[in-house]
Amino acid sequence: MNENSFSELSPNPLIQHLNKPSKDFTKNDLIKFIKDNNIQMVNFRYVGGDNRLKTMNIMINNLKHLDTVLSTGERVDGSSLFSYIEAGSSDLYVIPRFRTAFVNPFSNIPTLDILCSYFNKDGEPLASSPEYILHKAHNVLKEKTGLTFETMGELEYYIISEKDGLFRATDQKGYHESSPYNKFEDFRTEALQEIVRCGGLVKYAHSEVGNFSINNLDYEQDEIEFLPVDVEESADQLLIAKWILRSLAYKYGVNITFAPKITVGKAGSGMHIHTRLTKDGRSVMVNGCGISDTARKAIAGYLSLAPSLTAFGNTNPTSYFRLVPHQEAPTNICWGDRNRSVLVRVPLGWCGINDMIKKANPLESVPTEDFSDKQTVEFRAPDGSADIYLLLAGLTVAARHGLEMENGLEYANSTYADTNIFSDEFKEKLKSLETLPFSCWSSAEMLEKQADIYKKYGVFSQNIIDGIVHNLKKFDDRELRAKLKDNKDDMLALVEKYFHCG
C-alpha cells in the first residue's frame, strides 16, 4: 500500500482525514481533526465496575481549554465507579488514549469520543483497573516469549420486538437466515456501519440459530464477528460495539440483550474469543498445513486454566444455564479441529487450497499469497456477562502459561477430541475429561485454586482475585441449576434480573 493512501477505503473518518493508522494518532492530530470538522464536544469514556462505558461530556470552550483537557485528562469519583474504592480517598484521573478516538454516531452535536485509562493520585496507572491488568498481561507475555497476542470476539445478541406475524422464521433454525425471515438485517448492517466508523475491524455479521416467540414478543439472535487485532485493541472494540448495539436498539425502540440464556430449550448467546500468537507481524500458529507446537502449547494453557477463566468470562448464574451437556456451549475440557462440541476449537483454515477461487471463477488465476496466516484458535466458554478486559487478560495469561508448561504438548495430546464428544465412540474418553464449573460459586473456587498462575509476574493482584471471588460467591448458586431445572417462571425471573449484564 502506498504510504500516502492509508485511508483508502477506510470507513473511519479520523483515518480518512489524518491519513494515518489510529495507533499513530497524537494530541495534535485530534486537535486538527476537531478544528477541521467543527467538533463542538469531546466525550471522555471509561469503564466502571459494572463493565459498562461511562461518559464525561466536555464542551470545547476554546483552543487552550481543548489542549489542556487532552494533555491533563480530568478527575472522577472512583468510589462511585468501583465498589472497592473508598469515598475518603476516591479521586482518580482519567487520561485519554488518543488511538481510541472516534466520532460519536449518536450525539446531536458534532462530538469526538475517546476511551480513557485510570490513574491514581501519584500519576501511576490504577493497579486494579481491568484495562491496566490486560495491559500488564500482554506486556509480560511479550517480554517472556517475544510474541504478540491477537484476539477477536464473536458478539452474539438477541433483539426483542413486538410480534408482527409476517414471514415467520423456523424456530431455532435462524442460522444465516435472510430478510424478510430475518427481521433485523437492516439493524445489523447499520450497527456494522457505525462500528467500523468508530474504529472497529469487523470480519462479518449474520443471523444466528436462535429465534422464537414468547407471548407477544419475537426474539431474534444475531452475531457480529471481528478481525484479529492486538488484544488490547480487541477489548476496546468489543466494548464500543456493545455500546453501539444498545444505543441503536434504543433508537429503533427495540430491546437487546447479550445475556447468556434467555429461556429453557432455546439457544443461548456466547462471546467466543478467537486467538492468535504472532512474531514480527506473522502468525506462529501454523506449521505447514497443521497447527504448530506453539499453538498446541497455547491450547494447553487455555484448557488448564479453563475452570478459572470462567470467573472472568461467565459472571452471573445464568451463564451456567448455557453451559450444559449435549449443546454447542462447551462443558468438557478438551479441544478439536472444526468440532463445535469442544471447549477449544481449531476452525477450518486455508492451508494448501488456494485454488478454490479459480474453481469457482475459471477466469481467475490461482493466488500466490499464503492464507494460512488466517488460522486462529477459538475459546468457546465466555458469554456476554464477561468482564471483557479481565477475560482477555486471563486468556493472555493462559497463553503464556501454556508456553511455560513443561508438559504442555503432552497435555494437549491427551485432551484432543477428533469427533463429537457426546458420540458413542467417544464415551470412554469422555469419562476422563475434566469439566467446567457448574455455578458462579464453583467458578470462584477454581479461581482461588489457580490464583498463583494469574498472580505470577504481578499481572493480577491478590486483592483483585479476592474481589472477584467475593462477588461470585455472593450469588450462592451452588444448587440453583438443579432447583430451577423444571421451573420456567423462576428461570425467566432470573433472566430478567441479569438481562442487561456486561
VENCORTA-V132398 format. One record per residue. N is the residue number from 1. RES is the residue in three letters. PHI is phi in whole degrees, -180 to 180 (999 if undefined). PSI is psi in degrees with one decimal (* if undefined). OMEGA is omega in whole degrees, -180 to 180 (999 if undefined). Layout:
BEGIN
((N & RES & PHI & PSI & OMEGA) (N & RES & PHI & PSI & OMEGA))
END
This chain:
BEGIN
((1 & MET & 999 & 133.9 & 176) (2 & ASN & -61 & 136.1 & -176) (3 & GLU & -63 & -19.8 & -180) (4 & ASN & -95 & 5.8 & -178) (5 & SER & -125 & 31.1 & -178) (6 & PHE & -60 & -33.1 & -175) (7 & SER & -80 & -3.5 & -177) (8 & GLU & -58 & 123.2 & -180) (9 & LEU & 71 & -3.2 & 179) (10 & SER & -70 & 130.1 & 178) (11 & PRO & -83 & -7.0 & -177) (12 & ASN & -80 & 115.7 & -176) (13 & PRO & -62 & -29.1 & 178) (14 & LEU & -70 & -42.8 & 178) (15 & ILE & -64 & -40.4 & 178) (16 & GLN & -59 & -47.7 & -173) (17 & HIS & -74 & -40.8 & -175) (18 & LEU & -91 & -15.6 & 179) (19 & ASN & 53 & 49.0 & 176) (20 & LYS & -155 & 155.9 & 178) (21 & PRO & -68 & 152.3 & -176) (22 & SER & -60 & -30.9 & -179) (23 & LYS & -63 & -17.6 & -179) (24 & ASP & -100 & 4.2 & -180) (25 & PHE & -62 & 138.0 & 176) (26 & THR & -119 & 172.5 & 176) (27 & LYS & -59 & -44.4 & -179) (28 & ASN & -65 & -32.8 & 176) (29 & ASP & -61 & -46.0 & -178) (30 & LEU & -66 & -39.1 & 178) (31 & ILE & -62 & -42.0 & 178) (32 & LYS & -61 & -45.9 & -180) (33 & PHE & -63 & -42.3 & -180) (34 & ILE & -61 & -45.2 & -180) (35 & LYS & -68 & -44.2 & -176) (36 & ASP & -70 & -23.6 & -174) (37 & ASN & -116 & 15.9 & 176) (38 & ASN & 53 & 39.9 & 175) (39 & ILE & -69 & 130.5 & -175) (40 & GLN & -106 & -16.8 & -176) (41 & MET & -144 & 146.4 & 173) (42 & VAL & -116 & 131.1 & 174) (43 & ASN & -105 & 124.2 & 168) (44 & PHE & -87 & 132.4 & -178) (45 & ARG & -122 & 138.3 & 180) (46 & TYR & -155 & 157.7 & -173) (47 & VAL & -98 & 132.0 & 177) (48 & GLY & -91 & -178.6 & -180) (49 & GLY & -65 & -15.6 & 177) (50 & ASP & -91 & 6.5 & 177) (51 & ASN & 70 & 17.9 & 177) (52 & ARG & -108 & 152.6 & 178) (53 & LEU & -69 & 133.6 & 173) (54 & LYS & -106 & 163.0 & -172) (55 & THR & -136 & 135.2 & 166) (56 & MET & -121 & 118.7 & 179) (57 & ASN & -87 & 126.4 & -179) (58 & ILE & -124 & 104.3 & 176) (59 & MET & -73 & 136.2 & -179) (60 & ILE & -82 & 115.2 & -179) (61 & ASN & -85 & -40.5 & 179) (62 & ASN & -167 & 176.3 & -176) (63 & LEU & -63 & -39.9 & -180) (64 & LYS & -64 & -43.1 & 179) (65 & HIS & -61 & -44.1 & 179) (66 & LEU & -62 & -47.5 & 180) (67 & ASP & -60 & -41.2 & -178) (68 & THR & -66 & -47.2 & -176) (69 & VAL & -68 & -32.6 & 177) (70 & LEU & -75 & -22.8 & -180) (71 & SER & -86 & -34.5 & -172) (72 & THR & -111 & -13.7 & -173) (73 & GLY & 71 & -158.9 & 179) (74 & GLU & -143 & 176.0 & 179) (75 & ARG & -101 & 147.2 & 174) (76 & VAL & -138 & 163.6 & 178) (77 & ASP & -90 & 101.4 & -178) (78 & GLY & -63 & -29.3 & -177) (79 & SER & -70 & -23.6 & 177) (80 & SER & -87 & -10.7 & -180) (81 & LEU & -102 & -31.6 & -177) (82 & PHE & -132 & 131.6 & -175) (83 & SER & -67 & -24.0 & -175) (84 & TYR & -90 & -2.3 & 178) (85 & ILE & -96 & 127.6 & -176) (86 & GLU & -83 & 147.8 & -177) (87 & ALA & -64 & -27.3 & -177) (88 & GLY & -69 & -18.5 & 179) (89 & SER & -148 & 67.5 & -167) (90 & SER & -112 & -7.1 & -178) (91 & ASP & -65 & 131.9 & 174) (92 & LEU & -130 & 154.8 & 170) (93 & TYR & -94 & 143.4 & 167) (94 & VAL & -114 & 120.7 & -174) (95 & ILE & -115 & 124.8 & -175) (96 & PRO & -68 & 141.5 & 173) (97 & ARG & -102 & 104.5 & -168) (98 & PHE & -59 & -31.1 & -178) (99 & ARG & -64 & -17.6 & -176) (100 & THR & -92 & 0.7 & -174) (101 & ALA & -62 & 141.7 & 176) (102 & PHE & -153 & 156.1 & 177) (103 & VAL & -79 & 126.6 & -179) (104 & ASN & -69 & 119.9 & -176) (105 & PRO & -81 & -6.4 & -173) (106 & PHE & -115 & -12.2 & -176) (107 & SER & -70 & 145.8 & 180) (108 & ASN & -77 & -16.2 & 176) (109 & ILE & -123 & 155.4 & -179) (110 & PRO & -59 & 119.5 & -171) (111 & THR & -138 & 139.3 & 174) (112 & LEU & -110 & 126.2 & 178) (113 & ASP & -104 & 144.8 & 179) (114 & ILE & -139 & 129.8 & 174) (115 & LEU & -74 & 145.5 & -175) (116 & CYS & -122 & 157.8 & 171) (117 & SER & -108 & 150.7 & 179) (118 & TYR & -89 & 139.6 & 174) (119 & PHE & -130 & 149.4 & -178) (120 & ASN & -88 & -175.6 & -175) (121 & LYS & -62 & -23.1 & -180) (122 & ASP & -91 & 5.4 & 179) (123 & GLY & 78 & 20.0 & 178) (124 & GLU & -106 & 150.7 & 177) (125 & PRO & -54 & 138.6 & 179) (126 & LEU & -67 & 113.6 & -172) (127 & ALA & -61 & -28.9 & -176) (128 & SER & -91 & -0.7 & 180) (129 & SER & -71 & 125.4 & 179) (130 & PRO & -55 & -37.5 & 179) (131 & GLU & -63 & -38.2 & 180) (132 & TYR & -74 & -34.1 & 176) (133 & ILE & -61 & -41.8 & 176) (134 & LEU & -62 & -43.0 & 179) (135 & HIS & -59 & -45.0 & 179) (136 & LYS & -63 & -44.4 & -178) (137 & ALA & -59 & -42.4 & -178) (138 & HIS & -71 & -40.5 & 178) (139 & ASN & -62 & -41.6 & 179) (140 & VAL & -64 & -44.2 & 179) (141 & LEU & -59 & -44.0 & -179) (142 & LYS & -65 & -40.3 & -179) (143 & GLU & -68 & -39.8 & -174) (144 & LYS & -84 & -26.1 & -173) (145 & THR & -121 & -17.1 & -175) (146 & GLY & 75 & 9.3 & -178) (147 & LEU & -108 & 155.6 & 174) (148 & THR & -109 & 143.4 & -178) (149 & PHE & -105 & 124.6 & 176) (150 & GLU & -117 & 143.7 & 179) (151 & THR & -140 & 162.8 & 171) (152 & MET & -148 & 142.7 & -178) (153 & GLY & -103 & 153.3 & 168) (154 & GLU & -109 & 111.5 & -174) (155 & LEU & -99 & 106.4 & 178) (156 & GLU & -100 & 144.8 & -178) (157 & TYR & -157 & 158.9 & 173) (158 & TYR & -109 & 137.3 & 169) (159 & ILE & -102 & 131.4 & -178) (160 & ILE & -117 & 125.6 & -177) (161 & SER & -143 & 168.6 & 177) (162 & GLU & -69 & 139.9 & -178) (163 & LYS & -66 & 132.6 & 179) (164 & ASP & -108 & -13.9 & 175) (165 & GLY & 79 & 0.9 & -177) (166 & LEU & -101 & 139.8 & 175) (167 & PHE & 44 & 70.2 & -177) (168 & ARG & -73 & 124.2 & 173) (169 & ALA & -72 & 152.3 & 179) (170 & THR & -71 & 131.1 & -177) (171 & ASP & -54 & 125.5 & 178) (172 & GLN & 62 & 24.9 & 177) (173 & LYS & -130 & 36.3 & -174) (174 & GLY & -90 & 5.3 & -175) (175 & TYR & -59 & 118.0 & 178) (176 & HIS & 59 & 26.8 & 177) (177 & GLU & -66 & 150.7 & 179) (178 & SER & -107 & 162.5 & 174) (179 & SER & -67 & 150.8 & 7) (180 & PRO & -88 & -1.0 & 177) (181 & TYR & -69 & -35.0 & 171) (182 & ASN & -91 & 108.7 & -169) (183 & LYS & -77 & -24.4 & -170) (184 & PHE & -116 & 36.4 & 175) (185 & GLU & -64 & -39.5 & 179) (186 & ASP & -64 & -39.3 & 176) (187 & PHE & -59 & -46.3 & -177) (188 & ARG & -63 & -43.8 & -178) (189 & THR & -70 & -34.2 & 176) (190 & GLU & -66 & -40.1 & 176) (191 & ALA & -61 & -43.6 & 178) (192 & LEU & -59 & -45.2 & -179) (193 & GLN & -59 & -44.4 & -178) (194 & GLU & -71 & -37.0 & 180) (195 & ILE & -63 & -45.3 & -178) (196 & VAL & -72 & -32.0 & 175) (197 & ARG & -67 & -26.6 & 179) (198 & CYS & -91 & 9.7 & 173) (199 & GLY & 105 & -5.4 & 180) (200 & GLY & -73 & 141.9 & 176) (201 & LEU & -105 & 104.8 & -173) (202 & VAL & -99 & 136.3 & 176) (203 & LYS & -83 & -54.5 & 177) (204 & TYR & -169 & 175.7 & 176) (205 & ALA & -148 & 155.4 & -178) (206 & HIS & -166 & 167.8 & 172) (207 & SER & -76 & 151.3 & -178) (208 & GLU & -109 & -179.3 & -174) (209 & VAL & -57 & -44.2 & -167) (210 & GLY & -70 & 123.8 & 165) (211 & ASN & -158 & 133.3 & -178) (212 & PHE & -165 & 174.0 & 179) (213 & SER & -127 & 140.6 & 172) (214 & ILE & -131 & 125.5 & -176) (215 & ASN & 54 & -119.7 & -178) (216 & ASN & -107 & 23.0 & -176) (217 & LEU & -118 & 140.8 & 173) (218 & ASP & -100 & 137.5 & 177) (219 & TYR & -116 & 121.6 & -179) (220 & GLU & -126 & 127.5 & -176) (221 & GLN & -100 & 134.0 & 178) (222 & ASP & -130 & 168.9 & 179) (223 & GLU & -144 & 140.8 & 171) (224 & ILE & -121 & 127.4 & -179) (225 & GLU & -117 & 135.5 & -175) (226 & PHE & -97 & 173.9 & 174) (227 & LEU & -94 & 152.3 & 180) (228 & PRO & -70 & 129.0 & 177) (229 & VAL & -139 & 172.8 & 175) (230 & ASP & -45 & 136.2 & -171) (231 & VAL & -57 & -34.9 & -180) (232 & GLU & -70 & -40.0 & 176) (233 & GLU & -67 & -35.7 & 179) (234 & SER & -61 & -41.8 & 179) (235 & ALA & -62 & -45.3 & 179) (236 & ASP & -60 & -41.8 & -178) (237 & GLN & -63 & -43.4 & 179) (238 & LEU & -64 & -41.2 & -179) (239 & LEU & -63 & -48.1 & -180) (240 & ILE & -66 & -38.7 & -180) (241 & ALA & -62 & -41.7 & 178) (242 & LYS & -63 & -40.5 & 178) (243 & TRP & -64 & -43.3 & 180) (244 & ILE & -63 & -45.6 & -179) (245 & LEU & -62 & -43.0 & 179) (246 & ARG & -67 & -41.9 & -180) (247 & SER & -65 & -39.3 & 179) (248 & LEU & -68 & -38.7 & 177) (249 & ALA & -61 & -41.2 & 178) (250 & TYR & -62 & -40.3 & 178) (251 & LYS & -64 & -38.6 & -179) (252 & TYR & -79 & -14.6 & -177) (253 & GLY & 77 & 28.1 & 176) (254 & VAL & -121 & 169.2 & 179) (255 & ASN & -104 & 157.4 & 180) (256 & ILE & -144 & 144.8 & 179) (257 & THR & -145 & 142.9 & 173) (258 & PHE & -104 & 12.4 & -177) (259 & ALA & -57 & 141.8 & -176) (260 & PRO & -67 & -27.8 & -179) (261 & LYS & -142 & 134.1 & -179) (262 & ILE & -101 & -45.7 & 179) (263 & THR & -161 & 170.1 & -178) (264 & VAL & -69 & 138.3 & 173) (265 & GLY & 81 & 4.0 & 179) (266 & LYS & -120 & 155.1 & -177) (267 & ALA & -60 & 132.7 & 174) (268 & GLY & -87 & 174.5 & 180) (269 & SER & -110 & 125.5 & 176) (270 & GLY & -105 & 177.5 & 171) (271 & MET & -138 & 72.6 & -179) (272 & HIS & -62 & 145.5 & 179) (273 & ILE & -119 & 120.5 & 174) (274 & HIS & -90 & 141.5 & -175) (275 & THR & -129 & 153.8 & 178) (276 & ARG & -155 & 131.3 & 175) (277 & LEU & -99 & 136.4 & -178) (278 & THR & -131 & 158.6 & 174) (279 & LYS & -138 & 124.8 & -179) (280 & ASP & 54 & 38.7 & 176) (281 & GLY & 81 & 2.1 & 179) (282 & ARG & -116 & 141.4 & 179) (283 & SER & -66 & 142.6 & 174) (284 & VAL & -113 & 21.7 & -175) (285 & MET & -89 & -12.5 & -176) (286 & VAL & -122 & 152.4 & 175) (287 & ASN & -139 & 103.5 & -172) (288 & GLY & 67 & -125.7 & 179) (289 & CYS & -106 & 20.0 & 175) (290 & GLY & -129 & 170.1 & 178) (291 & ILE & -77 & 151.9 & -174) (292 & SER & -82 & 168.3 & 174) (293 & ASP & -63 & -33.0 & 176) (294 & THR & -60 & -44.6 & 178) (295 & ALA & -63 & -41.5 & 180) (296 & ARG & -64 & -38.2 & 178) (297 & LYS & -68 & -40.3 & 176) (298 & ALA & -62 & -42.1 & 177) (299 & ILE & -60 & -42.2 & 177) (300 & ALA & -58 & -39.1 & 178) (301 & GLY & -66 & -43.0 & 178) (302 & TYR & -61 & -43.9 & -177) (303 & LEU & -69 & -42.7 & -176) (304 & SER & -67 & -30.6 & 179) (305 & LEU & -99 & 1.9 & -177) (306 & ALA & -53 & -42.1 & -179) (307 & PRO & -59 & -37.9 & -179) (308 & SER & -88 & -23.0 & 176) (309 & LEU & -62 & -24.4 & 176) (310 & THR & -63 & -23.1 & 179) (311 & ALA & -65 & -24.1 & 178) (312 & PHE & -101 & -28.4 & -172) (313 & GLY & -106 & -9.6 & -178) (314 & ASN & -141 & 84.5 & -159) (315 & THR & -109 & 9.0 & 172) (316 & ASN & -142 & 165.1 & -172) (317 & PRO & -57 & -31.4 & -179) (318 & THR & -69 & -17.7 & 176) (319 & SER & -57 & -34.8 & -173) (320 & TYR & -91 & 0.3 & 167) (321 & PHE & -87 & -17.7 & 174) (322 & ARG & -84 & -37.5 & -177) (323 & LEU & -86 & 79.0 & -179) (324 & VAL & -129 & 153.2 & -177) (325 & PRO & -61 & 155.7 & 175) (326 & HIS & 66 & 23.3 & 173) (327 & GLN & -121 & 172.3 & 177) (328 & GLU & -70 & -25.3 & 173) (329 & ALA & -69 & 131.5 & -171) (330 & PRO & -78 & 154.3 & 172) (331 & THR & -131 & -30.6 & -177) (332 & ASN & -97 & 143.1 & -174) (333 & ILE & -88 & 94.4 & -180) (334 & CYS & -159 & 175.2 & -179) (335 & TRP & -142 & 164.3 & -180) (336 & GLY & -169 & 170.9 & 178) (337 & ASP & -90 & 127.4 & 174) (338 & ARG & 55 & 22.5 & -171) (339 & ASN & -109 & 112.4 & -174) (340 & ARG & -87 & 4.8 & 176) (341 & SER & -96 & 0.7 & -176) (342 & VAL & -103 & 167.2 & 179) (343 & LEU & -77 & -42.2 & 179) (344 & VAL & -118 & 122.7 & -176) (345 & ARG & -116 & 136.6 & 171) (346 & VAL & -98 & 103.0 & -174) (347 & PRO & -68 & 164.9 & 176) (348 & LEU & -55 & 132.8 & 180) (349 & GLY & -110 & -168.4 & -175) (350 & TRP & -123 & 26.4 & -175) (351 & CYS & -78 & 126.5 & 171) (352 & GLY & 74 & 10.7 & -178) (353 & ILE & -130 & 44.8 & -176) (354 & ASN & -74 & -5.0 & -176) (355 & ASP & -90 & 3.6 & -179) (356 & MET & -60 & -37.8 & -177) (357 & ILE & -65 & -33.5 & 178) (358 & LYS & -73 & -36.6 & 179) (359 & LYS & -64 & -35.3 & 179) (360 & ALA & -83 & -25.3 & -177) (361 & ASN & -136 & 87.7 & -172) (362 & PRO & -57 & -22.9 & -179) (363 & LEU & -78 & -12.9 & -179) (364 & GLU & -84 & 154.1 & 172) (365 & SER & -92 & 162.3 & 179) (366 & VAL & -75 & 125.0 & 180) (367 & PRO & -60 & 144.4 & 177) (368 & THR & -94 & -10.7 & -178) (369 & GLU & -70 & 144.8 & 176) (370 & ASP & -89 & 112.3 & -177) (371 & PHE & -96 & 7.0 & 180) (372 & SER & -65 & -18.5 & 178) (373 & ASP & -60 & -18.9 & -178) (374 & LYS & -73 & -11.1 & -175) (375 & GLN & -61 & 131.3 & 175) (376 & THR & -127 & 171.6 & 173) (377 & VAL & -124 & 127.9 & -170) (378 & GLU & -105 & 128.2 & 174) (379 & PHE & -102 & 118.7 & -163) (380 & ARG & -105 & 3.8 & -175) (381 & ALA & -80 & -38.9 & -169) (382 & PRO & -64 & 161.7 & 176) (383 & ASP & -139 & -175.0 & -174) (384 & GLY & -68 & -8.4 & 176) (385 & SER & -80 & -6.3 & -172) (386 & ALA & -60 & 145.6 & 162) (387 & ASP & -81 & 104.0 & -168) (388 & ILE & -58 & -45.1 & -178) (389 & TYR & -66 & -43.8 & -179) (390 & LEU & -70 & -36.8 & 177) (391 & LEU & -61 & -48.0 & -179) (392 & LEU & -71 & -29.8 & 173) (393 & ALA & -65 & -43.3 & 179) (394 & GLY & -63 & -42.1 & 178) (395 & LEU & -66 & -35.5 & 177) (396 & THR & -65 & -43.8 & 175) (397 & VAL & -60 & -42.9 & -178) (398 & ALA & -63 & -40.0 & 178) (399 & ALA & -62 & -46.2 & 179) (400 & ARG & -64 & -41.1 & 179) (401 & HIS & -61 & -41.8 & 179) (402 & GLY & -62 & -38.8 & 179) (403 & LEU & -69 & -23.9 & -179) (404 & GLU & -93 & -13.6 & -178) (405 & MET & -65 & 131.7 & 179) (406 & GLU & -67 & -34.3 & -177) (407 & ASN & -109 & 28.8 & -174) (408 & GLY & -57 & -47.3 & -179) (409 & LEU & -67 & -39.4 & 179) (410 & GLU & -63 & -43.0 & 180) (411 & TYR & -65 & -41.5 & 178) (412 & ALA & -61 & -42.9 & -179) (413 & ASN & -64 & -37.2 & -175) (414 & SER & -76 & -16.0 & -178) (415 & THR & -110 & 14.0 & -179) (416 & TYR & -80 & 137.1 & 178) (417 & ALA & -124 & 117.9 & -177) (418 & ASP & -98 & 9.8 & 179) (419 & THR & -153 & 175.1 & 176) (420 & ASN & -57 & 123.8 & -172) (421 & ILE & -70 & -12.3 & 179) (422 & PHE & -100 & 9.2 & 177) (423 & SER & -79 & 159.9 & -179) (424 & ASP & -60 & -37.8 & -177) (425 & GLU & -69 & -15.7 & -179) (426 & PHE & -104 & 4.8 & -171) (427 & LYS & -57 & -44.5 & -178) (428 & GLU & -69 & -41.3 & 179) (429 & LYS & -64 & -35.5 & -179) (430 & LEU & -59 & -35.9 & -179) (431 & LYS & -64 & -26.4 & -177) (432 & SER & -88 & -10.0 & -176) (433 & LEU & -84 & 140.7 & 172) (434 & GLU & -74 & 162.0 & -178) (435 & THR & -122 & 160.2 & 175) (436 & LEU & -71 & 159.6 & 174) (437 & PRO & -57 & 155.3 & -179) (438 & PHE & -110 & 6.2 & 180) (439 & SER & -162 & 164.8 & 174) (440 & CYS & -60 & -37.1 & -179) (441 & TRP & -62 & -48.9 & -178) (442 & SER & -70 & -28.8 & 174) (443 & SER & -64 & -43.8 & 178) (444 & ALA & -61 & -40.6 & 179) (445 & GLU & -63 & -38.2 & 180) (446 & MET & -71 & -33.4 & 176) (447 & LEU & -66 & -41.0 & 176) (448 & GLU & -60 & -41.5 & -177) (449 & LYS & -68 & -36.7 & -175) (450 & GLN & -104 & 13.9 & -173) (451 & ALA & -58 & -37.2 & -175) (452 & ASP & -60 & -30.9 & -180) (453 & ILE & -68 & -39.5 & 179) (454 & TYR & -72 & -30.5 & -179) (455 & LYS & -81 & -14.8 & -179) (456 & LYS & -57 & 137.1 & -179) (457 & TYR & 64 & 15.4 & 174) (458 & GLY & 75 & 22.3 & -179) (459 & VAL & -71 & -60.7 & 174) (460 & PHE & -99 & 147.9 & 174) (461 & SER & -100 & 160.6 & 177) (462 & GLN & -62 & -35.5 & 180) (463 & ASN & -62 & -40.3 & 179) (464 & ILE & -66 & -45.3 & 178) (465 & ILE & -59 & -46.4 & -179) (466 & ASP & -62 & -39.5 & -180) (467 & GLY & -66 & -41.2 & 179) (468 & ILE & -66 & -45.4 & 179) (469 & VAL & -59 & -45.2 & -179) (470 & HIS & -60 & -46.8 & -178) (471 & ASN & -65 & -38.2 & 180) (472 & LEU & -70 & -40.3 & -178) (473 & LYS & -72 & -20.9 & 178) (474 & LYS & -62 & -24.0 & 179) (475 & PHE & -69 & -25.9 & 180) (476 & ASP & 45 & 55.8 & -172) (477 & ASP & -108 & 26.2 & -176) (478 & ARG & -57 & -37.2 & -177) (479 & GLU & -110 & 8.6 & -171) (480 & LEU & -65 & -43.2 & -176) (481 & ARG & -62 & -41.1 & 179) (482 & ALA & -68 & -38.2 & -177) (483 & LYS & -67 & -35.8 & -175) (484 & LEU & -98 & 6.1 & -174) (485 & LYS & -52 & -43.8 & -177) (486 & ASP & -115 & 19.9 & -178) (487 & ASN & -117 & 88.1 & -174) (488 & LYS & -65 & -37.2 & -178) (489 & ASP & -64 & -45.8 & 179) (490 & ASP & -68 & -33.4 & 177) (491 & MET & -63 & -45.3 & 180) (492 & LEU & -65 & -33.9 & 176) (493 & ALA & -64 & -37.6 & 178) (494 & LEU & -68 & -43.2 & 177) (495 & VAL & -59 & -44.3 & 180) (496 & GLU & -60 & -38.2 & -178) (497 & LYS & -64 & -37.9 & -176) (498 & TYR & -113 & 26.8 & -174) (499 & PHE & -61 & -40.0 & -177) (500 & HIS & -107 & 47.8 & 180) (501 & CYS & -73 & 154.5 & 172) (502 & GLY & 75 & * & 999))
END
